[in-house]
Amino acid sequence: MEYETVIGIEIHCELKTNTKMFSSAPVSFAKKANTNTNEIDLGHPGTLPCVNKEAVRMALRACTALQMDIEPLVRFDRKNYYYSDLPKGFQITQQFHPIGEHGKIVIDVDGEKKEIGITRLHMEEDTAKQFHYDFGTMLDFNRAGTPLVEIVSEPDMRSGKEAAAYVEKLRSILYYLDVSDVKMEEGSMRCDVNVSVRPKGSDKFGTKTEIKNLNSISNVQKAIEYETERQIQAIESGEGVKQETRRFDEAKKITVAMRSKEGAVDYKFFPEPNIAPIMLSEEFIKGVQDNMPELPDEILDRLVNTYGLTTTEANILVSTKEMVRYFTDVMKYTNNAKLACNWVLVDISAVLNKENKTFDECPVSPKALGDLIAMIEAKTISNKQAREVFEAVLTGADPKQYVEEHNLAQNSDSDALMKLVEEVLNENPQSIEDFKAGKDRAAKFLVGQIMKKSKGTANPQMANELLMQEIVKR
Amino acid sequence: MNFEGYKLEIEKSSRKEVCEKALEKAKAVQPALNAMVTFVDYDDSYLEEADKDSYLYGLPIVLKDNVNTKGIRTTASSRILDNYIPVYDAHIWTKLKKAGAILIGKASLDELAMGGTNRTAYTGPVHNPYDTSRISGGSSGGSAVLVASNVVPFAIGSDTGDSIRKPASYNGIVGVKPTYGRISRYGIIPYASSLDHVGYFTRCIDDAAKALFVLAGRDDRDMTSSYEEVPDYFKNLNGDLKGKRIAVLKNVSDAVSNETINKQFNALLEKMKAAGAIIDEVELDDKLVRTMLPAYHIIANAEATANHSNLDGIRFGMQEDGDTMEEVMMNTRTKGFGKLLRQRFVIGSYCLAVDNQEKVFRKAQKVRRLIVDEYAKFFNEHDCVIALASGMSAPLMETTADEDKLSDEYLVAENHMVINNFTGYPSMTMPLGMTDENMPIGINISTKPFTEQLLFNIGKGIEDITGLADMYKEVA
């Protein structure tokens, strides 16, 4: 039988606010344990939550980018359960009225576009971090209370590849919105995947399993692909799929059962009494929506349609905000996008890699690179000379000044060049004969003579063209 | 002696002497009343920064032991917090320090403020100064009896059902529960967040008016606290009852059977009329009144169950051993709470469970909403609703648990004051007189939100009639 995989994804994403969701303690990563907490994060008696306005703004920005319906009446609920990483014994979340619903994004898989629905986006707070050792468990509350948005997709994906594309797209959007670090390896973006299989063509869902805490996009795909095969085998063998939570074993590249979902915990959700509903004014929402940063799709569109780059080139450029910004700045000084893209992706990237720097710290200013490219484009300097100039620019030289000072400017003045061509032809009648007799070497010799006469400043291509024009007339 | 009297006394002797005398007295009455959990030695290190013109400057005060005081043990009268030293100050303690008040101790309460008798305190029951075989009432029992026995002129309490106003009635003092949001709750160990109010006890209306001026105001750490301006209630105080439209809550009058109490209440109403007040009766639908207490219990226990989930022995407070974190939490909670609390947590959990929530918790919230809407209507035509705070004086220690929980006396007369926790309206209990057994009995008055000035004005008018300002009972 042919099967179809059905995938839905829940993503938890830490917001990069200065302070926590409900307290004024700083949001931090990799700081000394329990130094970025206060009485609220530790759940001390008598503390009360206070909603972080910036977190609401960031959530709104995400809702807007995901084309969601926005619920202007912000309400929070308590999710009650006992766990040592949950200081208050409940998590403040938005169970009943998420700030965003009914959104969508478009993914691109092997050139095919597909729309993926987003069920909801809500705000909540993160838990503490646990470290298990032989002697016991250590708790670090620095993460406790960090603002999160949870983004839940519709079960619209049908393959590991689509799922990976969805996560990548979402990651890129949240990254460009500047609302999160979206580092899966550091846990600032966490991914749970619901997978089920069903006979192709069926409209009923099969029993699903949830794979928790996938820590990279490639693992999302691998885990789903493994899980799909596992479930198909379970069905075909007659054993059936059990509803359960699983984890991905990275080393073995398999999914492993963690716990059964039957007899699930009752979280006893109820409205948070310490936070009265907050009505977001139209002005507040508009303030966020009028100041949206450019999204990756818009940038891609600009790179391809305005600058004429290929989709592949454009996709590489948008992989970091700094690179796109740098490229865009370079384009203020040159019109040759292809050439600029090449320099950015190859030469500049190599330098930055070597020095372990980002594009924001690039030793070559966009203007310098733009000017350099403009000179190549205008054939003022040759590619070979461009290398030399580039090396100088790396040590702080201004490209135009350098070319001038070192007398590198290629002679592209055709009248002047023509004079030289005529001189050389007059001086070398034998070579003309040889050329006409079919000896290619003669032409090379003549160009060489022109270059020599110009002291190397002649544009070799132009010299060659003019020579060909002239030689046939002789 | 009122606040003014204390100030004169301080001028005559010294602040330190007056406050230490109060502390001595608190220690002296401890064997009889058992009111204090922790005594606090005289400390005026923060007075440099304090406002010397404050009404409370230099005065000895008591905090209910659910008010967090940094560095000073705060137990909420529960075993689970018996060793808890807070790492931060409650908003009101900060305010009181800025006002220059001197803390002499932390007073007993029903465990985590979840009770009305003060018999469930981890340190044992608190006794009534008028008759130590009787209860203080709760949950702010310790605070109430320390004011009633003339130890301090002011004590902080908290009121979720009637936890300030009932003990005020039993102990013949003034108990104020202002509008929800008037005083920040930040740093008060909670009971039920949507019903919890911070309030206080004094022995006269003047002091009550002065105290609110000190305590009220917006606190950014409590999102439910109000931006409403805080007037100087004492300066504006005016006890003229002329033209004041007073509504008598008939449901309560009908439910009270004690003749002496009824007689005194009616006499007061007559005198108010004579002073120019317009007296009317209003009545709530009987069904609503009788569902009020069950609805209250459901909401309060549900919120409390969640509120107290932080008490797990992991980060602070008492910790019992266990092989796993889960076991530590379970053992700590089993041994840390009294039996009554564990029962209430079970009830709270039951009310919130996914299968019950709609027909129990949500329904109780609907009842609350209906009651709030009905009650609000009374204030279209009236300035104030008045009723007996209780149909009886403080019960004897041993009979307390025996009330018939479905009688009108219990459902209406003894528990009607929760209506002001449902609505958040300001509400105050003050002395009315004495019963045949020479025990105090109080009346309760309530006004519209943020009209505490009106509440104090009417209270002042009533106090002028009863003449019961600065009533107290010295304990031998």
Interface residues (C-beta under 8 A of the other chain):
Chain A: N38 E39 L42 G43 H44 P45 G46 T47 L48 P49 C50 V51 R78 N80 Y82 Y83 S84 P87 K88 G89 F90 T137 L139 F141 D266 K268 F270 P273 N274 I275 A276
Chain B: N66 N68 T74 A76 L81 Y84 P86 V87 Y88 A90 R185 Y186 G187 I188 I189 P190 A192 S193 S194 D220 R221 D222 M223 T224 A302 E303 T305 A306 H308 S309 N310 L311 D312 I314 R315 F316 M325 E326 M329 S349 L352 A353 V354 Q357 F361
